[in-house]
Every structure is written in C-alpha cells, then in structure tokens.
C-alpha cells in the first residue's frame, strides 16, 4: 500500500494553534511533539539523521544530505538506491 498523505514530524513545535486541528479525521487523537513527549527541547538536527536512516531502510532509498547552519531545517534530496 502506498500513501500519498505525507509525513509531519513535530519536533519542537508551538502547538498553540494545533488544538483546532482534527488530525486525519480522528478526534480521539490529538497532536503532540517530540519535545512535549520527551519533556525537553529537541533540535531538528538531532532528529534528522535518525529519521532519514529509518526511511532509507524502510523504503530502500538513499537521501543526499546537505549541511545546514544550526537552527535551520533539515534539508535532503531523495535519490534512488539499488535494493540489497
């Protein structure tokens, strides 16, 4: 099954306005962030490589990483890799 829904990963997001959203039409679930769940500040750079590695393994892809200054969003491009 292929999803075209996308991926949203709230790392250290201000969730003030998110209380108005019903994610995926499921009112019994709310929206949270990694920082809220972990009880500490989480930098996007801390998450980026781990997320990309998991996606690469799950979908047999390879992402080309770009170095970005601290505080900037993780940047990457998808390149196809040969399945093992």
C-alpha positions as a Markdown table, in Angstrom:
| # | Residue | x | y | z |
|---|---|---|---|---|
| 1 | Unk | 0.0 | 0.0 | 0.0 |
| 2 | Unk | 1.3 | 3.4 | -0.9 |
| 3 | Unk | 0.2 | 6.6 | 1.0 |
| 4 | Unk | 0.3 | 10.0 | -0.6 |
| 5 | Unk | -0.7 | 11.6 | 2.7 |
| 6 | Unk | 2.8 | 12.6 | 3.7 |
| 7 | Unk | 4.7 | 12.9 | 6.9 |
| 8 | Unk | 4.6 | 15.5 | 9.6 |
| 9 | Unk | 7.0 | 15.3 | 12.4 |
| 10 | Unk | 6.5 | 17.9 | 15.1 |
| 11 | Unk | 9.9 | 18.1 | 16.8 |
| 12 | Unk | 9.8 | 21.2 | 19.0 |
| 13 | Unk | 6.7 | 22.9 | 17.6 |
| 14 | Unk | 4.4 | 25.6 | 19.2 |
| 15 | Unk | 1.2 | 23.6 | 19.5 |
| 16 | Unk | -1.0 | 26.5 | 20.4 |
| 17 | Unk | -3.0 | 26.5 | 17.2 |
| 18 | Unk | -2.9 | 22.7 | 16.7 |
| 19 | Unk | -5.7 | 22.3 | 19.2 |
| 20 | Unk | -8.0 | 23.4 | 16.4 |
| 21 | Unk | -6.9 | 20.6 | 14.1 |
| 22 | Unk | -8.5 | 17.1 | 13.9 |
| 23 | Unk | -5.6 | 15.0 | 12.6 |
| 24 | Unk | -6.7 | 12.6 | 9.9 |
| 25 | Unk | -10.3 | 13.0 | 11.0 |
| 26 | Unk | -9.7 | 11.1 | 14.3 |
| 27 | Unk | -11.0 | 13.4 | 17.1 |
| 28 | Unk | -9.9 | 10.9 | 19.8 |
| 29 | Unk | -6.3 | 11.6 | 19.0 |
| 30 | Unk | -4.5 | 14.9 | 19.5 |
| 31 | Unk | -1.4 | 16.5 | 18.1 |
| 32 | Unk | 1.9 | 16.4 | 20.1 |
| 33 | Unk | 5.6 | 17.0 | 19.6 |
| 34 | Unk | 8.7 | 15.1 | 20.4 |
| 35 | Unk | 9.7 | 17.8 | 22.8 |
| 36 | Unk | 6.3 | 17.5 | 24.6 |
| 37 | Unk | 6.6 | 13.8 | 24.8 |
| 38 | Unk | 10.3 | 13.8 | 26.0 |
| 39 | Unk | 9.9 | 16.7 | 28.3 |
| 40 | Unk | 12.9 | 18.6 | 26.9 |
| 41 | Unk | 13.9 | 20.8 | 24.0 |
| 42 | Unk | 14.7 | 18.8 | 20.9 |
| 43 | Unk | 16.7 | 20.2 | 18.0 |
| 44 | Unk | 15.6 | 19.3 | 14.4 |
| 45 | Unk | 19.2 | 18.3 | 13.6 |
| 46 | Unk | 19.0 | 15.8 | 16.5 |
| 47 | Unk | 16.2 | 14.0 | 14.7 |
| 48 | Unk | 17.0 | 14.4 | 11.0 |
| 49 | Unk | 19.7 | 11.8 | 10.5 |
| 50 | Unk | 17.8 | 9.2 | 12.6 |
| 51 | Unk | 14.6 | 9.8 | 10.6 |
| 52 | Unk | 16.3 | 9.7 | 7.2 |
| 53 | Unk | 18.1 | 6.5 | 8.1 |
| 54 | Unk | 14.8 | 4.8 | 9.1 |
| 55 | Unk | 13.1 | 5.9 | 5.9 |
| 56 | Unk | 16.1 | 4.8 | 3.8 |
| 57 | Unk | 16.0 | 1.3 | 5.4 |
| 58 | Unk | 12.2 | 1.0 | 5.2 |
| 59 | Unk | 11.8 | 2.1 | 1.6 |
| 60 | Unk | 15.2 | 1.2 | 0.1 |
| 61 | Unk | 16.1 | 4.8 | -0.6 |
| 62 | Unk | 19.1 | 6.9 | -0.2 |
| 63 | Unk | 18.9 | 10.6 | 0.8 |
| 64 | Unk | 21.6 | 13.1 | -0.2 |
| 65 | Unk | 22.2 | 15.3 | 2.9 |
| 66 | Unk | 23.1 | 18.9 | 2.8 |
| 67 | Unk | 24.9 | 20.6 | 5.6 |
| 68 | Unk | 22.8 | 23.5 | 7.0 |
| 69 | Unk | 23.5 | 26.0 | 9.7 |
| 70 | Unk | 22.3 | 25.3 | 13.3 |
| 71 | Unk | 18.6 | 26.3 | 13.7 |
| 72 | Unk | 17.8 | 25.7 | 10.1 |
| 73 | Unk | 15.5 | 22.9 | 8.8 |
| 74 | Unk | 17.0 | 19.6 | 7.8 |
| 75 | Unk | 17.5 | 19.5 | 4.0 |
| 76 | Unk | 17.7 | 16.4 | 1.9 |
| 77 | Unk | 17.1 | 15.2 | -1.6 |
| 78 | Unk | 15.8 | 11.7 | -2.4 |
| 79 | Unk | 17.9 | 9.6 | -4.7 |
| 80 | Unk | 17.0 | 6.0 | -5.6 |
| 81 | Unk | 19.3 | 3.3 | -4.4 |
| 82 | Unk | 19.6 | -0.3 | -5.6 |
| 83 | Unk | 17.7 | -2.7 | -3.3 |
| 84 | Unk | 20.1 | -5.1 | -1.5 |
